[in-house]
Amino acid sequence: MSFRKIKADKIRKVRGARTLQEIADASGGQFTKGVLWQWENSRNRKPSDDNIPILLMALGCSYEDISEPVEVAYAA
């Protein structure tokens, strides 16, 4: 099974030259530019499961574009 985690720098990279406000507006009011800023700059703040599809739509990207694989060790 593979797991992925969202990376703040990848959100920022995909946003590119678009402003935080432009992406917040593209979300249809589902999140604010302040929340988006936190997702891009905070190690502890990530989009909720409900917000991920909205963020992907607003950015026009796939989940793989804003995340990276994570190694998971299984305890037997």
N, C-alpha and C positions, 0 to 999 in steps of 0.2 A: 504494500500500500504506500502511496506517496502522499506527502503533505507539503503544503506551501504556506509561507507567511508573507503578509503584506509588508513592503519596505517603503518607508517614508520618502527616501530619495528617489525611488522609482515613480511614486505618485507625482513628485515635483518635476521629474524629467518628462513624463508623459504630458503633463500640463503645458510644458514648453513656455511659449511667450504669452499664452492666455493668462488673464488675471484671475486671482482667486474669486473675484466677484463674477466673472464670466462663467466659471465652472459652477459656482453656487447657483447662479441664475439658471444654468442648464439642468440643474437638479430639480427644477420645478418647486423650489422652496423646501426641499426635503432636508437640506443642511445649509448652514451659513458659511460665509467666507472665513469666519473665525474658527469654526470647527474644521474646515478644510486646512487652514493654516496649522492647527494642532496636529492633524493627521500627517502633514508634511514635515513637521518640526519636532514632534514629541516622540520619545521612545516608548512612552507608556500609553499613548492615545492612538487607537486604531479604529477604523470604521467598524460599526456593528454588522452582524450578519444581514440585517435588514437594509443597511446603507450600502453594502458592497455592490449589489446590482445597479443601484442608482448612480453610484460613483462611476462605475464602468460605463454606463450609458452617457453620463455627462462628459466624461473624458474621451469617449469614443474608442475604447480599447478593450482588451481581453484581460482576464484575471492574471494570466501569465505575464502580461506587460507590467503589472504593478506588484508582483510577488516573486519569491524565489523558493526553490526546493529546500526542505528542511530534513536533516537526518534525524531519525527517531530510533532510539535504542529500545529494544524490547527485552523486558526482564522475563526470564523463563522460570 
